[in-house]
Amino acid sequence: MYSSFYGFRVKPFQLKPDPNFFFGSKGHKRAMAYLEYGLAQGEGFIVITGEVGAGKTTLVRHLFRKLDSEKILPAQVVNTDLDSGDTLRMVSAAFGLPYENLSKASLLIGLEQFFRQCDQQGKRSLLVVDEAQNLSPRTVEELRMLSNFQTDDRPLLQTFLLGQPEFRETLMSRDMQQLRQRVIATYHLGPMDLAETQSYIEHRLTTAGWQGNPSFDEDAFGAIYDYTAGIPRKINGLCDRLLLMGYLEKLHSFSSAEVNEVIRDIQQEFDVPAATVRMPGDSPGTPVSESSESLLKMENTDNRLARLEESVVSLLELLKQILSLSDPGKKLKKDKI
C-alpha cells in the first residue's frame, strides 16, 4: 500500500528474515565473525544466543549467501520442539535424505553415509539448528552424537546452534558436559543502541529505494528506540505501522508525536479486558460491556432482596407462633372447643 506512495521498490520493514536487508551492527558483525571463525576451524559447535527478534535467523541466511557451495553443504532445522527421533528425521529431511518410516538406526546410517559421500566430494556438511532453546537434553545429546561421524583426521559434520538466552541454561546443565567440551565459541547477540537503531532504519529504507521521503525527525528515532529497545523485529513492526499511518494520512515527515500515536494504537490493540462474563446469548469470553455489567449488578441486587424478603416472612411466621402460644385467652378458647 504505502510502497508506491513513498516510492519504495519493496517494503522496507517486512517481518520475515531477508538477507538483502542484513545490517552489520557491532553485535551482528561480531556474531558473524564467530560463525566465520567456526567455519574456518571446520569442527565442533558454535553457539549464538539472542533475544526474540534480535536477528539470529537473518544472520544465518546472510552467512549462507557467503558460503562457497563447492566446499560447504549447509542445511537448517527450525522446528525443534520434537523428541530425539523426530529431530533425526528433521536433520535427514534438511539434507534431502529419506526419513519416513525409518528407524533411528536407519536414520543414523543414512546420515553417516551421506556425510562421507560429501567428504569424498571435497565438501563439508554444516547443520544450523535454529530455536535451540526448545531442544530437550536428550535431543541435544543426539545432535552431539552426530558430531562423532568423522574420518581419520577430521569431522564430517559441523553444527551451529542458535537460540534464545535460556538455551545457555540447558548448555550449562550437568548433563551437557560432553557437549560443552565440543563448543569452540559462543556469543550472545544483544540489542542495538540508539545510534545503531537510527542507522538500521535508514539502512532498510535506503535498501528499499528511499530518497528522503518520508523524513524522520531526531526525536522520532528516539521514540522508536525507547519503545523497541533496539530489537530489530520490534523496530520493523513499529516502522511498518508508522509508514502505513503516513500513507493513510498523507504524511511526508515523522516526529515523536506520530511515533507515539502509533505506539498507543498498538498497545490498545493488545489490551486485555479486565474481566469477562458470559451473558445469555453471548459467546465464551465476551468482554463486559457497561450495559451487561449493569445488568449483572441488578440481577445480584434482586437476588439479595429476594433472599431478604424470604427471611423476613419466615421471621414473621415464627413471631406469630410465639404470640399465639403466649396468649391465655386463645389457649382457653381452644380448651373449651
VMD Tcl script that draws the C-alpha trace (Angstrom):
set ca {
  {0.00 0.00 0.00}
  {2.49 2.62 1.15}
  {5.38 1.43 -1.05}
  {4.19 3.28 -4.18}
  {3.18 6.34 -2.13}
  {6.73 6.75 -0.84}
  {8.46 5.41 -3.95}
  {9.86 2.20 -2.41}
  {10.77 -0.72 -4.65}
  {9.89 -3.17 -1.86}
  {8.59 -2.97 1.67}
  {11.48 -1.82 3.87}
  {10.21 -3.29 7.14}
  {8.84 -6.73 6.38}
  {8.92 -9.10 9.35}
  {10.30 -12.17 7.56}
  {14.12 -12.53 7.70}
  {15.66 -11.27 4.47}
  {19.44 -11.34 3.91}
  {19.04 -8.49 1.40}
  {18.38 -6.21 4.37}
  {21.19 -7.52 6.57}
  {22.57 -4.70 8.74}
  {26.00 -5.08 10.24}
  {25.61 -3.60 13.70}
  {28.51 -4.04 16.08}
  {26.83 -7.07 17.61}
  {25.88 -8.64 14.29}
  {29.41 -8.16 12.93}
  {30.87 -9.89 15.97}
  {28.36 -12.74 15.74}
  {29.20 -13.14 12.05}
  {32.90 -13.21 12.92}
  {32.29 -16.07 15.37}
  {30.38 -18.02 12.72}
  {33.11 -17.49 10.15}
  {35.73 -18.47 12.72}
  {33.82 -21.67 13.32}
  {33.75 -22.41 9.60}
  {37.49 -21.84 9.39}
  {38.02 -24.28 12.27}
  {35.90 -26.86 10.50}
  {34.83 -28.68 13.64}
  {32.82 -28.51 16.84}
  {29.80 -26.44 17.79}
  {29.24 -22.68 17.60}
  {26.50 -21.32 19.89}
  {24.80 -17.98 19.17}
  {22.06 -16.75 21.53}
  {19.91 -13.65 21.43}
  {16.51 -12.29 22.42}
  {13.43 -12.95 20.29}
  {13.72 -10.83 17.15}
  {17.40 -9.99 17.63}
  {18.23 -11.06 14.06}
  {19.74 -14.53 14.51}
  {17.92 -16.08 11.53}
  {18.77 -13.16 9.25}
  {22.38 -13.55 10.37}
  {22.43 -17.20 9.29}
  {20.78 -16.52 5.94}
  {23.38 -13.82 5.31}
  {26.07 -16.38 6.16}
  {24.57 -18.91 3.74}
  {24.93 -16.39 0.92}
  {28.64 -16.08 1.63}
  {29.35 -19.81 1.71}
  {31.34 -21.47 -1.03}
  {28.87 -24.03 -2.36}
  {31.76 -26.06 -3.76}
  {33.16 -26.61 -0.25}
  {30.26 -26.43 2.23}
  {26.81 -28.01 2.07}
  {24.50 -26.24 4.58}
  {21.17 -27.38 5.99}
  {18.90 -25.67 8.52}
  {16.46 -27.10 11.06}
  {13.92 -24.66 12.52}
  {11.21 -26.85 14.09}
  {12.97 -28.12 17.20}
  {10.10 -28.80 19.62}
  {10.40 -32.54 18.90}
  {11.68 -35.71 20.51}
  {15.09 -37.06 19.62}
  {13.82 -39.49 16.96}
  {11.84 -36.82 15.14}
  {14.81 -34.48 15.30}
  {16.94 -37.01 13.40}
  {14.18 -37.15 10.80}
  {14.22 -33.36 10.54}
  {18.01 -33.41 10.05}
  {17.68 -36.05 7.34}
  {14.95 -34.06 5.61}
  {17.05 -30.88 5.80}
  {19.82 -32.61 3.88}
  {17.34 -34.04 1.38}
  {17.56 -37.64 2.62}
  {14.74 -40.19 3.06}
  {13.22 -40.10 6.54}
  {9.69 -41.51 6.52}
  {9.06 -44.80 8.34}
  {12.75 -45.26 9.13}
  {14.13 -46.49 12.45}
  {16.63 -44.45 14.41}
  {19.42 -46.83 13.35}
  {18.48 -46.45 9.68}
  {18.42 -42.66 10.01}
  {21.89 -42.61 11.57}
  {23.30 -44.98 8.94}
  {21.83 -42.87 6.15}
  {23.24 -39.65 7.60}
  {26.73 -41.08 8.07}
  {26.82 -42.43 4.52}
  {25.69 -39.06 3.19}
  {28.33 -37.15 5.17}
  {31.04 -39.49 3.91}
  {29.91 -39.02 0.31}
  {30.08 -35.26 0.78}
  {33.59 -35.58 2.22}
  {34.70 -37.65 -0.76}
  {33.45 -34.84 -3.00}
  {35.51 -32.32 -1.03}
  {32.52 -30.84 0.79}
  {31.87 -30.37 4.50}
  {28.33 -30.71 5.85}
  {27.06 -27.82 8.00}
  {23.96 -28.16 10.18}
  {22.33 -24.99 11.56}
  {19.76 -25.61 14.31}
  {17.52 -22.62 14.99}
  {15.31 -22.19 18.09}
  {17.71 -24.38 20.05}
  {16.07 -23.38 23.35}
  {13.29 -25.87 22.52}
  {15.69 -28.80 22.39}
  {15.47 -31.31 25.22}
  {18.72 -32.51 26.80}
  {18.15 -35.88 25.11}
  {17.79 -34.24 21.71}
  {20.93 -32.14 22.26}
  {22.75 -35.37 23.04}
  {21.54 -36.87 19.74}
  {22.98 -33.87 17.90}
  {26.25 -34.28 19.76}
  {26.41 -37.91 18.69}
  {26.21 -36.79 15.05}
  {29.49 -34.96 15.57}
  {31.13 -38.36 16.18}
  {30.97 -39.07 12.46}
  {34.50 -38.36 11.19}
  {37.35 -39.56 9.07}
  {40.80 -40.33 10.47}
  {41.70 -36.65 10.67}
  {38.56 -34.51 10.50}
  {34.86 -34.44 11.44}
  {32.23 -34.95 8.77}
  {29.67 -32.56 10.27}
  {29.83 -29.16 11.90}
  {26.88 -27.71 13.86}
  {25.75 -24.17 14.71}
  {23.17 -23.81 17.49}
  {21.05 -20.64 17.55}
  {18.64 -19.98 20.38}
  {17.13 -17.65 22.93}
  {19.08 -16.81 26.12}
  {17.51 -19.68 28.09}
  {19.42 -22.15 25.89}
  {22.51 -21.19 27.87}
  {20.87 -22.74 30.95}
  {20.48 -26.01 29.05}
  {24.07 -25.77 27.86}
  {25.38 -25.24 31.40}
  {23.43 -28.11 32.96}
  {25.27 -31.11 34.36}
  {24.18 -33.40 31.51}
  {25.74 -31.14 28.86}
  {29.38 -31.50 29.90}
  {30.34 -33.56 26.84}
  {28.69 -31.04 24.50}
  {30.39 -28.08 26.21}
  {33.75 -29.71 25.53}
  {32.97 -29.56 21.81}
  {31.79 -25.94 21.77}
  {34.60 -23.87 20.29}
  {32.90 -20.46 20.58}
  {29.75 -18.84 21.97}
  {28.34 -15.35 21.51}
  {25.26 -13.51 22.79}
  {23.68 -11.14 20.26}
  {22.38 -8.15 22.20}
  {20.12 -5.26 21.13}
  {21.32 -2.23 19.19}
  {21.91 1.16 20.81}
  {20.20 4.40 19.78}
  {22.73 5.35 17.09}
  {22.61 1.85 15.57}
  {18.82 1.88 15.66}
  {18.76 5.05 13.57}
  {21.36 3.64 11.17}
  {19.38 0.37 10.94}
  {16.18 2.21 9.98}
  {17.96 4.35 7.40}
  {19.75 1.29 6.01}
  {16.49 -0.60 5.44}
  {14.83 2.46 3.92}
  {17.75 3.02 1.56}
  {17.82 -0.66 0.57}
  {14.13 -0.35 -0.34}
  {14.77 2.69 -2.56}
  {14.30 5.57 -0.11}
  {15.01 9.07 -1.49}
  {14.38 11.00 1.72}
  {10.59 10.69 1.57}
  {9.37 10.39 4.27}
  {11.78 12.22 6.56}
  {12.32 11.36 10.22}
  {12.99 13.93 12.94}
  {15.68 13.19 15.50}
  {13.09 12.72 18.24}
  {11.25 10.16 16.06}
  {14.27 7.87 16.15}
  {14.47 8.36 19.91}
  {10.81 7.40 20.37}
  {11.27 4.31 18.20}
  {14.30 3.24 20.21}
  {12.56 3.82 23.55}
  {9.70 1.52 22.55}
  {11.67 -1.20 20.76}
  {14.82 -1.24 22.95}
  {16.88 -1.76 19.79}
  {15.36 -5.15 18.86}
  {15.25 -5.40 15.03}
  {11.94 -7.28 14.76}
  {10.18 -4.79 17.04}
  {11.66 -1.92 15.03}
  {10.34 -3.49 11.82}
  {6.85 -3.92 13.25}
  {6.63 -0.37 14.57}
  {8.09 1.30 11.45}
  {5.80 -0.70 9.17}
  {2.78 0.59 11.08}
  {4.23 4.10 11.09}
  {4.57 4.13 7.30}
  {1.06 2.74 6.94}
  {-0.32 5.59 9.06}
  {1.73 8.04 6.98}
  {0.18 6.69 3.80}
  {-3.36 6.89 5.19}
  {-2.89 10.45 6.46}
  {-0.68 11.61 3.54}
  {2.32 12.41 5.77}
  {5.80 13.04 4.43}
  {7.61 13.55 7.73}
  {7.50 11.87 11.12}
  {8.20 13.21 14.59}
  {7.90 11.61 18.01}
  {4.22 12.65 18.05}
  {3.35 10.35 15.14}
  {5.52 7.55 16.52}
  {3.85 7.74 19.93}
  {0.41 7.80 18.32}
  {1.18 4.52 16.53}
  {2.59 3.05 19.75}
  {-0.65 3.90 21.58}
  {-2.66 2.23 18.82}
  {-0.54 -0.92 19.07}
  {-0.83 -1.03 22.85}
  {-4.61 -0.60 22.72}
  {-4.91 -3.46 20.24}
  {-3.22 -5.79 22.69}
  {-5.00 -4.58 25.83}
  {-6.84 -7.41 27.61}
  {-10.24 -6.60 29.20}
  {-10.11 -6.55 32.99}
  {-12.85 -9.21 33.23}
  {-15.12 -11.26 31.02}
  {-18.60 -12.59 31.68}
  {-20.88 -14.86 29.69}
  {-24.33 -13.32 29.39}
  {-27.35 -15.06 27.80}
  {-26.69 -15.26 24.06}
  {-23.02 -14.25 24.41}
  {-20.18 -16.43 23.24}
  {-17.48 -17.51 25.75}
  {-15.09 -14.72 26.64}
  {-17.36 -11.84 25.57}
  {-15.96 -8.62 27.11}
  {-18.02 -7.00 29.84}
  {-19.88 -4.04 28.38}
  {-21.35 -1.25 30.51}
  {-24.89 -2.49 29.87}
  {-24.16 -6.13 30.66}
  {-22.16 -5.11 33.74}
  {-25.10 -3.01 34.99}
  {-27.48 -5.87 34.27}
  {-25.29 -8.23 36.25}
  {-25.29 -5.86 39.23}
  {-29.11 -5.52 39.03}
  {-29.53 -9.30 38.98}
  {-27.32 -9.67 42.05}
  {-29.29 -6.96 43.87}
  {-32.63 -8.63 43.03}
  {-31.35 -11.96 44.30}
  {-30.24 -10.44 47.61}
  {-33.61 -8.65 48.04}
  {-35.50 -11.88 47.35}
  {-33.47 -13.77 49.97}
  {-34.00 -10.94 52.47}
  {-37.76 -10.98 51.82}
  {-37.90 -14.74 52.42}
  {-36.04 -14.28 55.71}
  {-38.46 -11.54 56.88}
  {-41.52 -13.69 56.03}
  {-40.06 -16.64 57.94}
  {-39.33 -14.44 60.94}
  {-42.91 -13.04 60.97}
  {-44.37 -16.56 60.90}
  {-42.20 -17.53 63.83}
  {-43.30 -14.46 65.82}
  {-46.96 -15.26 65.16}
  {-46.49 -18.78 66.54}
  {-44.80 -17.47 69.66}
  {-47.51 -14.85 70.28}
  {-50.31 -17.38 69.82}
  {-48.76 -19.71 72.42}
  {-48.29 -16.92 74.94}
  {-52.00 -15.66 74.73}
  {-54.01 -17.33 77.60}
  {-57.33 -16.29 76.09}
  {-56.65 -18.11 72.90}
  {-55.48 -21.19 74.80}
  {-58.73 -21.20 76.91}
  {-60.96 -20.97 73.86}
  {-59.11 -23.89 72.33}
  {-59.65 -25.96 75.51}
  {-63.40 -25.27 75.53}
  {-63.73 -26.30 71.97}
}
mol new
graphics top color blue
foreach p $ca { graphics top sphere $p radius 0.5 }
foreach p [lrange $ca 0 end-1] q [lrange $ca 1 end] { graphics top cylinder $p $q radius 0.2 }
display resetview
